Amino acid sequence: LADEDGDYPDWVEIYNPGPGSIDLDGWFMTDSQVDLVKWRFPAETIAADSYLVVFTSDKNRATPGNELHTNFKLKSEGEYLALVMPDGVTIGQEFNPSFPPIDTDLTYGLAMGLYELLETPTPGAANSAGIGPFLGVVARPDVSVKGGCYVDAVDVILTCETAGAVIRYTTDGTVPSLVNGTDYSSPIHIESLTTLLATGFRTDYEPSDTRIETYVFIDPSVASFNSNLPIIVLDTLGEDLPNLNDDPDLDPYIDCRIVIIDTDAQSGRAEITGPEHFEGWGEIRRRGESTYGQGHYALEIQDEHRQDNETPLLGMPAESDWIVSFDVIDYSLLKNEIAFKWFRDMGHYAPRQRYAEVYLNTDGGDIAPNDYKGLFVLREKIKRDNNRVDVAKLDPTDNQKPEISGGYIIKSDKLDPGDTLLDGLETAPYGIHTAGAGKPILAEPSPSDVTDQQIDWIESHINEFHAVLWQNTGSAYYPGAGPKYSDYVDVESWIDHGFVEQIGLDNDAFWGSYFAHKDRNGKIHSGPPWDFDRSFHNNAGDYDKP
């Protein structure tokens, strides 16, 4: 069931058998026995013999008459779940200690008075017939040949530790199910780019997790390639990367297959035919302004359902959004690394990155020597995340204090179509304004999620800061009494970020690719630093200097 954002989160259905309607205003839903008031229902009424669907998406939306989303997600392995009455104590209904493990695209509910797995999901309607309670969970199928890069065709044998299980597989990118895919009976011959998905099924058992293996084939002339750096192989299944706009960030993503080989701990080298560090699929597009040369790419890692798949890559924390960047202006490939390290050493977050050698194949054939693109960096994208810019998630329902106070990520940069321009900020002489080339842009929440109230709030907050900073003198000073600029900003982060920008001679300093962020109930922090290719003495256009 897709929600209004086009995502497919888990959901819970509430049924009112009657005879009268039920007002859920003030009721709660929770997945925690120690926090029974975790998510509060708005003024929502369920008529007799009617249904209400609530998405357990962690999006936290509770506007009457609109889709409802809890502020937590459900675990597929099962967990506590309860409906709590308005007193915040009395349990209306609960799964205690937990509901059973439930695989993707399956539902669990009442059938003929018993809780069991249901034949067909029926959100907003009567439940389908049950197929019996789970007796166990099918083990995920194993493969005889792991995904990766190969010269010769491979024959893949599928096995499953669960006795009596049937393995169904696909090679067309769809997810195996009882009605989709092929029953495995003999080795699967693979001789060209293929993503193999395999799931185990057994009557009265929950289906297994899906095994995903991607097989990429390389020309024999590439088979001996090795490096003291990781190797990244990207294949777009014969589709050219779109080049439709002057601004590559407006180009669409396309499908791609990904293989990453890390260096061996003993030899210190990565071999293109060696054991993979990661293989899977996702989407890729061009990005950034300086895309001549080999280019910059935005990469999204996805799961079998085409949803974001948070994955740790090359020792960096798990996330789904990454940058694969050829820093064409920075011949040394050190400028971003130095600036980022300085800021991290000062105690702040800056993007992590790893150097890698990259192959990109867009012609549909095997990986060949002319697909080699050179030395790139795999870099973390700046975004809200516990391991990146660690600010609170701001949902569309967070329009009152204290929730509306954060988190925000703000940047100063050239304005792209679709960006959220903070055009309510005062103009010069204030430091953050709309008069210059660098425009104040709200990076997060995204344009599709942010509300007018949130835009107004952050604009007003920055304008208050400006008024305190400049007072009535036209120049900055620190007043002895009354509000202080340090009440609004984390002074240390602004000093440290300013040091990195000034010592690094960043051509874009304070106006382009410049980020700041504000957590809920927190001050505005400067950073993280970004895009230092025009720095360290080539800031005047002298790009031939290393």
C-alpha positions as CSV (number, residue, x, y, z in Angstrom):
1,L,0.0,0.0,0.0
2,A,1.6,3.3,-1.2
3,D,1.3,6.3,1.0
4,E,0.9,9.9,-0.2
5,D,4.7,10.2,-0.7
6,G,4.9,7.1,-3.0
7,D,6.6,5.1,-0.2
8,Y,5.5,1.6,1.0
9,P,5.7,1.7,4.8
10,D,4.1,-0.9,7.1
11,W,0.6,-0.1,8.2
12,V,-1.9,-1.1,10.9
13,E,-5.7,-1.3,10.3
14,I,-8.2,-0.5,13.0
15,Y,-11.8,-1.8,12.7
16,N,-14.9,-0.6,14.4
17,P,-17.6,-3.3,14.4
18,G,-20.2,-0.9,15.8
19,P,-22.9,-0.3,16.5
20,G,-21.9,3.4,17.0
21,S,-19.0,5.5,15.8
22,I,-15.7,5.7,17.7
23,D,-13.8,9.0,18.3
24,L,-10.1,8.2,18.6
25,D,-9.1,11.7,19.6
26,G,-6.6,11.3,22.5
27,W,-6.0,7.6,22.0
28,F,-2.5,6.4,21.6
29,M,-0.5,3.8,19.6
30,T,2.9,2.6,20.8
31,D,5.5,0.0,20.2
32,S,7.0,0.5,23.7
33,Q,5.7,-0.9,27.0
34,V,7.6,1.9,28.8
35,D,6.1,4.7,26.7
36,L,2.4,4.0,26.3
37,V,1.7,7.5,24.9
38,K,4.3,7.4,22.2
39,W,2.0,8.5,19.3
40,R,-1.3,10.3,19.8
41,F,-4.3,10.1,17.5
42,P,-5.8,13.3,16.3
43,A,-9.6,14.0,16.2
44,E,-10.4,11.0,13.9
45,T,-13.7,9.2,13.9
46,I,-14.3,5.6,12.7
47,A,-17.9,5.0,11.7
48,A,-19.6,1.7,12.6
49,D,-18.4,-1.2,10.4
50,S,-15.6,0.9,9.1
51,Y,-11.8,0.8,8.9
52,L,-8.9,3.2,9.6
53,V,-5.4,2.6,8.2
54,V,-2.5,4.1,10.1
55,F,1.0,4.0,8.5
56,T,3.8,3.0,10.9
57,S,6.3,5.0,8.9
58,D,8.1,7.2,11.5
59,K,6.9,10.2,9.5
60,N,4.7,11.4,12.5
61,R,1.7,12.9,10.8
62,A,-1.5,13.4,12.7
63,T,-3.7,15.9,10.8
64,P,-7.4,15.0,10.9
65,G,-8.8,13.9,7.5
66,N,-5.3,13.2,6.1
67,E,-3.2,10.1,6.1
68,L,-2.0,9.2,9.6
69,H,1.6,8.2,10.2
70,T,3.1,7.2,13.6
71,N,6.4,8.4,14.9
72,F,7.8,4.9,14.9
73,K,8.4,1.9,12.6
74,L,7.5,-1.7,13.2
75,K,10.2,-4.4,13.2
76,S,9.7,-7.2,10.7
77,E,11.0,-9.7,13.3
78,G,8.0,-8.7,15.6
79,E,7.7,-6.4,18.6
80,Y,5.3,-5.1,21.2
81,L,2.3,-3.1,19.8
82,A,-0.6,-1.6,21.6
83,L,-3.6,0.7,21.3
84,V,-3.9,2.8,24.5
85,M,-7.0,4.6,25.8
86,P,-6.9,8.4,26.4
87,D,-5.9,8.0,30.0
88,G,-2.5,6.9,28.8
89,V,-2.6,3.8,31.0
90,T,-5.4,1.5,30.0
91,I,-4.6,-0.9,27.2
92,G,-7.3,-1.2,24.6
93,Q,-5.6,-4.0,22.7
94,E,-2.1,-5.2,22.5
95,F,0.3,-7.8,21.1
96,N,2.3,-8.8,24.2
97,P,5.1,-9.7,24.2
98,S,5.0,-9.1,20.4
99,F,3.3,-9.9,17.2
100,P,5.1,-12.7,15.2
101,P,7.7,-12.2,12.5
102,I,6.0,-10.9,9.3
103,D,7.8,-10.8,5.9
104,T,7.5,-8.1,3.4
105,D,4.1,-7.8,1.6
106,L,2.4,-10.1,4.1
107,T,-0.3,-9.2,6.6
108,Y,-1.2,-10.7,10.0
109,G,-4.6,-10.3,11.6
110,L,-7.9,-11.8,12.6
111,A,-9.4,-14.6,10.4
112,M,-12.4,-16.5,11.8
113,G,-11.6,-15.2,15.3
114,L,-7.9,-16.3,15.2
115,Y,-4.8,-14.2,14.6
116,E,-2.9,-15.7,11.7
117,L,-1.1,-14.9,8.4
118,L,-3.7,-13.7,5.8
119,E,-3.9,-14.7,2.2
120,T,-4.1,-11.2,0.7
121,P,-3.6,-7.7,2.2
122,T,-6.9,-5.8,2.3
123,P,-6.3,-2.4,3.8
124,G,-9.6,-0.6,4.5
125,A,-11.7,-3.7,3.9
126,A,-12.6,-7.0,5.6
127,N,-9.7,-9.4,6.1
128,S,-9.1,-12.2,3.7
129,A,-9.0,-15.8,4.7
130,G,-6.1,-17.0,6.9
131,I,-3.4,-19.4,5.9
132,G,-2.7,-20.6,9.4
133,P,-0.3,-19.5,12.2
134,F,3.4,-19.5,11.6
135,L,5.3,-22.6,12.6
136,G,8.6,-20.9,11.9
137,V,10.6,-18.8,9.5
138,V,12.2,-20.1,6.3
139,A,16.0,-19.6,6.3
140,R,17.3,-17.3,3.6
141,P,18.5,-19.2,0.5
142,D,22.3,-19.6,0.0
143,V,24.1,-19.3,-3.3
144,S,27.1,-21.4,-4.4
145,V,28.6,-18.4,-6.3
146,K,28.5,-15.0,-4.7
147,G,27.7,-11.9,-6.7
148,G,30.6,-9.8,-8.0
149,C,32.7,-9.4,-11.2
150,Y,33.3,-12.4,-13.4
151,V,35.0,-13.1,-16.8
152,D,33.3,-16.4,-17.5
153,A,29.7,-17.5,-17.1
154,V,28.7,-19.0,-13.8
155,D,26.3,-21.7,-12.7
156,V,24.6,-20.7,-9.4
157,I,23.2,-23.4,-7.1
158,L,20.5,-22.3,-4.6
159,T,20.1,-24.1,-1.3
160,C,18.0,-23.6,1.8
161,E,18.5,-24.9,5.3
162,T,14.8,-25.2,6.0
163,A,13.7,-28.7,5.2
164,G,10.8,-28.9,2.7
165,A,11.2,-25.3,1.6
166,V,10.6,-24.3,-2.0
167,I,12.9,-21.6,-3.5
168,R,11.5,-19.2,-6.0
169,Y,13.8,-16.9,-7.9
170,T,13.7,-14.0,-10.5
171,T,16.3,-12.4,-12.7
172,D,14.1,-9.5,-14.0
173,G,14.4,-7.3,-10.9
174,T,11.1,-8.2,-9.4
175,V,10.7,-9.8,-6.0
176,P,9.8,-13.5,-5.8
177,S,6.5,-14.5,-4.3
178,L,4.1,-17.4,-4.4
179,V,2.7,-15.9,-7.7
180,N,5.8,-14.4,-9.1
181,G,9.1,-16.1,-10.2
182,T,10.3,-19.5,-11.0
183,D,10.6,-22.6,-8.8
184,Y,14.3,-23.5,-8.4
185,S,15.1,-27.0,-9.7
186,S,18.6,-26.9,-11.3
187,P,21.7,-24.6,-11.4
188,I,21.0,-21.2,-12.9
189,H,23.3,-20.3,-15.8
190,I,24.3,-16.7,-15.8
191,E,26.5,-15.2,-18.5
192,S,25.6,-11.5,-18.6
193,L,24.8,-8.7,-16.2
194,T,22.1,-10.2,-13.9
195,T,20.6,-9.5,-10.5
196,L,19.3,-12.7,-8.9
197,L,16.6,-12.6,-6.2
198,A,15.7,-15.8,-4.3
199,T,13.2,-16.3,-1.6
200,G,12.3,-19.5,0.3
201,F,8.7,-20.6,1.0
202,R,7.1,-23.4,3.0
203,T,3.5,-23.9,4.0
204,D,2.7,-22.6,7.5
205,Y,6.1,-20.8,7.6
206,E,6.9,-17.2,7.1
207,P,8.8,-16.7,3.8
208,S,12.5,-16.1,4.1
209,D,14.3,-12.8,3.6
210,T,15.2,-12.3,0.0
211,R,18.7,-13.1,-1.2
212,I,20.0,-10.6,-3.7
213,E,23.1,-11.2,-5.7
214,T,24.4,-9.1,-8.6
215,Y,26.7,-10.6,-11.3
216,V,28.7,-8.2,-13.4
217,F,30.8,-9.5,-16.3
218,I,34.1,-8.1,-17.4
219,D,36.2,-8.3,-20.5
220,P,39.3,-10.6,-20.1
221,S,41.6,-7.6,-20.6
222,V,40.2,-6.1,-17.4
223,A,40.4,-9.3,-15.3
224,S,43.9,-8.6,-13.9
225,F,43.1,-5.0,-12.8
226,N,44.0,-4.4,-9.2
227,S,44.7,-1.4,-7.0
228,N,45.9,-0.3,-3.6
229,L,42.5,1.5,-3.4
230,P,39.0,0.1,-3.4
231,I,37.4,-0.5,-6.8
232,I,33.8,0.6,-7.7
233,V,32.0,-0.9,-10.7
234,L,28.8,0.8,-11.9
235,D,26.6,-0.5,-14.7
236,T,23.5,1.3,-16.0
237,L,22.2,-1.7,-18.0
238,G,22.9,0.0,-21.3
239,E,21.3,3.4,-20.5
240,D,23.2,6.6,-20.9
241,L,23.2,9.0,-18.0
242,P,20.6,11.7,-18.8
243,N,22.2,15.1,-19.7
244,L,19.0,17.1,-20.1
245,N,19.6,20.2,-18.1
246,D,22.3,22.8,-17.6
247,D,22.1,21.9,-14.0
248,P,22.8,18.2,-13.6
249,D,21.0,18.1,-10.2
250,L,17.7,18.4,-12.2
251,D,18.4,15.3,-14.3
252,P,16.5,12.1,-13.3
253,Y,18.0,9.1,-11.7
254,I,18.4,5.9,-13.7
255,D,18.7,2.3,-12.6
256,C,22.2,0.9,-12.0
257,R,24.0,-2.1,-10.6
258,I,26.9,-1.7,-8.1
259,V,29.9,-3.7,-7.1
260,I,32.4,-2.4,-4.6
261,I,35.6,-4.3,-3.8
262,D,37.6,-3.1,-0.8
263,T,41.3,-3.7,-0.3
264,D,42.4,-7.0,1.3
265,A,43.6,-6.7,4.9
266,Q,46.7,-8.8,4.2
267,S,47.8,-7.7,0.7
268,G,46.5,-4.2,0.9
269,R,45.2,-4.4,-2.6
270,A,41.8,-4.8,-4.3
271,E,41.3,-7.1,-7.3
272,I,38.3,-6.5,-9.6
273,T,37.6,-10.2,-9.6
274,G,38.1,-10.5,-5.8
275,P,35.6,-10.9,-3.0
276,E,33.1,-8.1,-3.1
277,H,32.6,-5.7,-0.2
278,F,29.2,-4.7,-1.5
279,E,27.1,-5.7,-4.5
280,G,23.6,-4.7,-5.1
281,W,21.5,-2.1,-7.0
282,G,20.3,1.4,-6.8
283,E,20.0,4.6,-8.9
284,I,22.5,7.1,-10.3
285,R,22.4,10.5,-11.9
286,R,24.8,13.3,-12.7
287,R,25.2,16.0,-10.0
288,G,27.0,19.2,-9.3
289,E,28.0,22.2,-11.4
290,S,31.6,21.2,-12.3
291,T,30.7,18.0,-14.2
292,Y,33.0,18.3,-17.1
293,G,35.8,15.8,-17.3
294,Q,34.8,12.5,-15.8
295,G,31.9,13.9,-13.8
296,H,30.2,13.7,-10.4
297,Y,27.4,11.3,-9.6
298,A,24.7,11.0,-6.9
299,L,24.2,7.3,-5.9
300,E,21.2,5.9,-4.0
301,I,21.4,2.4,-2.6
302,Q,18.1,0.5,-2.7
303,D,16.6,-2.7,-1.5
304,E,14.6,-5.3,-3.5
305,H,11.5,-3.1,-3.1
306,R,13.2,0.0,-4.5
307,Q,13.2,1.6,-1.2
308,D,16.2,3.4,0.4
309,N,18.6,0.8,1.8
310,E,20.9,2.1,4.5
311,T,24.2,0.3,3.9
312,P,27.7,0.8,5.4
313,L,30.2,1.3,2.6
314,L,34.0,1.1,2.9
315,G,34.0,1.5,6.6
316,M,31.6,4.5,6.7
317,P,28.3,4.4,8.6
318,A,25.2,3.0,7.0
319,E,23.2,5.4,4.7
320,S,21.5,5.1,1.4
321,D,22.7,8.4,-0.2
322,W,26.2,8.8,-1.5
323,I,28.3,10.9,-3.8
324,V,30.8,9.5,-6.3
325,S,32.9,12.5,-7.2
326,F,35.7,13.2,-9.7
327,D,37.1,16.4,-8.3
328,V,38.2,17.7,-11.7
329,I,39.4,21.1,-10.5
330,D,41.4,19.6,-7.6
331,Y,44.4,17.9,-9.2
332,S,45.8,16.9,-5.8
333,L,42.5,15.3,-4.7
334,L,43.5,16.5,-1.2
335,K,41.7,19.8,-0.7
336,N,38.3,18.4,0.4
337,E,40.0,15.8,2.5
338,I,42.1,18.3,4.3
339,A,39.3,20.7,5.0
340,F,37.0,18.0,6.2
341,K,39.7,16.5,8.5
342,W,40.4,19.9,10.0
343,F,36.7,20.4,10.9
344,R,36.4,16.8,12.3
345,D,39.6,17.3,14.4
346,M,37.9,20.4,15.9
347,G,35.1,18.1,17.2
348,H,32.5,18.7,14.5
349,Y,30.9,16.5,11.8
350,A,32.3,16.7,8.3
351,P,31.6,14.2,5.4
352,R,33.7,11.1,5.4
353,Q,35.1,9.8,2.2
354,R,37.2,7.0,0.6
355,Y,39.3,7.2,-2.5
356,A,38.4,4.6,-5.1
357,E,39.1,3.7,-8.8
358,V,35.9,3.6,-10.8
359,Y,34.5,1.8,-13.8
360,L,31.2,3.1,-15.3
361,N,29.6,1.0,-18.1
362,T,26.7,2.6,-20.0
363,D,26.8,0.6,-23.3
364,G,25.1,-2.6,-22.1
365,G,28.2,-4.8,-22.8
366,D,30.8,-6.3,-20.5
367,I,33.0,-4.0,-18.4
368,A,35.9,-3.0,-20.8
369,P,39.1,-0.9,-20.5
370,N,37.3,2.1,-22.0
371,D,34.8,2.0,-19.0
372,Y,37.6,3.0,-16.7
373,K,36.9,6.5,-15.4
374,G,39.8,7.1,-13.0
375,L,40.4,8.1,-9.4
376,F,37.2,9.2,-7.6
377,V,36.1,9.7,-4.0
378,L,33.1,7.9,-2.5
379,R,31.7,10.7,-0.2
380,E,28.9,11.0,2.3
381,K,26.1,13.3,1.1
382,I,25.2,16.1,3.6
383,K,21.8,15.1,5.0
384,R,20.0,14.7,8.3
385,D,21.1,11.5,9.9
386,N,22.3,10.3,13.3
387,N,25.7,9.6,11.7
388,R,25.8,12.8,9.6
389,V,24.1,16.1,10.4
390,D,22.6,14.9,13.7
391,V,19.5,17.1,14.1
392,A,15.9,16.1,14.9
393,K,13.6,15.0,12.1
394,L,11.1,17.8,11.3
395,D,7.8,16.4,10.1
396,P,5.0,18.3,8.4
397,T,2.9,18.1,11.6
398,D,5.7,19.8,13.7
399,N,4.3,23.4,13.4
400,Q,4.3,24.4,17.1
401,K,7.0,24.9,19.7
402,P,9.2,23.1,20.7
403,E,9.0,20.7,17.7
404,I,9.1,23.5,15.0
405,S,12.4,24.7,16.4
406,G,14.4,22.0,14.6
407,G,16.0,20.4,12.8
408,Y,16.8,22.5,9.9
409,I,19.7,22.3,7.4
410,I,20.3,25.7,5.6
411,K,22.7,26.3,2.8
412,S,23.9,29.4,0.8
413,D,24.3,28.6,-2.9
414,K,23.1,29.2,-6.3
415,L,19.3,28.8,-6.5
416,D,18.0,25.8,-8.5
417,P,14.4,25.3,-9.7
418,G,12.4,23.7,-6.9
419,D,14.7,24.9,-4.1
420,T,13.1,26.4,-1.0
421,L,14.3,30.0,-1.0
422,L,14.2,31.7,2.4
423,D,13.1,35.0,0.8
424,G,11.7,36.3,4.1
425,L,15.2,37.1,5.4
426,E,16.2,40.8,5.7
427,T,18.7,42.0,3.1
428,A,22.1,43.6,3.4
429,P,24.0,44.4,5.6
430,Y,22.9,41.2,7.2
431,G,25.1,38.2,6.7
432,I,22.4,35.7,5.5
433,H,20.2,37.4,2.9
434,T,18.9,37.1,-0.7
435,A,20.7,40.0,-2.3
436,G,23.9,38.3,-3.3
437,A,24.8,35.4,-5.7
438,G,24.6,32.9,-2.9
439,K,20.9,32.5,-1.9
440,P,19.7,31.3,1.5
441,I,18.1,27.9,0.8
442,L,16.4,25.5,3.1
443,A,18.0,22.1,2.3
444,E,16.1,20.1,4.9
445,P,13.2,19.6,5.4
446,S,12.9,19.0,1.7
447,P,10.6,21.1,-0.5
448,S,8.1,18.3,-0.6
449,D,7.9,18.0,3.2
450,V,8.4,21.5,4.6
451,T,5.4,23.6,5.7
452,D,4.8,27.3,5.4
453,Q,4.8,27.6,9.2
454,Q,8.2,26.0,9.4
455,I,9.7,28.3,6.7
456,D,8.2,31.4,8.5
457,W,9.6,30.2,11.8
458,I,13.2,29.7,10.7
459,E,13.2,33.0,8.7
460,S,11.9,34.8,11.8
461,H,14.5,33.1,14.0
462,I,17.4,34.2,11.7
463,N,16.0,37.7,11.4
464,E,15.9,37.9,15.2
465,F,19.5,36.8,15.3
466,H,20.4,39.5,12.8
467,A,18.7,42.2,14.8
468,V,20.5,41.2,17.9
469,L,23.9,40.9,16.1
470,W,23.7,44.4,14.5
471,Q,21.5,46.2,16.9
472,N,21.2,49.9,15.7
473,T,24.8,50.6,15.0
474,G,25.3,49.0,11.6
475,S,28.2,47.0,12.9
476,A,28.5,43.8,14.8
477,Y,29.2,44.0,18.5
478,Y,28.6,42.0,21.7
479,P,26.2,43.9,24.0
480,G,26.8,43.9,27.7
481,A,23.1,43.4,28.6
482,G,20.1,42.0,26.9
483,P,20.0,39.3,24.1
484,K,23.4,38.3,22.8
485,Y,24.2,36.8,19.4
486,S,25.6,33.8,21.3
487,D,22.0,33.1,22.4
488,Y,21.3,32.2,18.7
489,V,24.5,30.6,17.3
490,D,27.0,28.1,18.5
491,V,30.0,30.5,18.5
492,E,32.7,27.8,18.5
493,S,31.4,26.1,15.4
494,W,31.3,29.5,13.5
495,I,34.8,30.3,14.6
496,D,36.1,26.8,13.6
497,H,34.2,26.8,10.2
498,G,35.5,30.3,9.5
499,F,39.0,29.2,10.2
500,V,38.7,26.3,7.7
501,E,37.2,28.6,5.1
502,Q,39.8,31.3,5.5
503,I,43.0,29.2,6.0
504,G,41.8,27.0,3.1
505,L,41.3,30.1,0.9
506,D,38.0,28.8,-0.2
507,N,36.7,30.7,-3.3
508,D,33.1,29.8,-2.3
509,A,33.5,30.8,1.3
510,F,30.3,32.0,3.1
511,W,28.2,32.2,-0.1
512,G,28.5,29.0,-2.2
513,S,28.2,25.4,-1.0
514,Y,28.0,26.8,2.5
515,F,26.0,24.9,5.1
516,A,24.6,25.6,8.6
517,H,22.2,23.6,10.7
518,K,19.9,24.0,13.7
519,D,18.7,21.2,16.0
520,R,15.4,21.3,18.0
521,N,15.8,23.7,20.9
522,G,19.4,24.3,19.8
523,K,21.5,27.0,18.4
524,I,22.5,27.5,14.8
525,H,25.7,25.7,14.1
526,S,28.0,26.5,11.1
527,G,29.0,23.5,8.9
528,P,29.6,21.0,7.7
529,P,32.2,22.2,5.2
530,W,31.6,21.2,1.5
531,D,33.1,21.6,-1.9
532,F,36.7,22.8,-1.4
533,D,38.0,22.0,-4.9
534,R,38.3,25.8,-5.6
535,S,40.6,26.5,-2.6
536,F,44.2,26.4,-1.5
537,H,45.6,28.9,-4.1
538,N,43.4,28.0,-7.1
539,N,40.6,30.2,-5.8
540,A,41.1,32.8,-8.5
541,G,40.5,30.5,-11.4
542,D,44.2,29.3,-11.4
543,Y,43.0,25.7,-11.8
544,D,46.3,24.3,-13.1
545,K,47.9,24.6,-9.7
546,P,47.8,21.4,-7.6
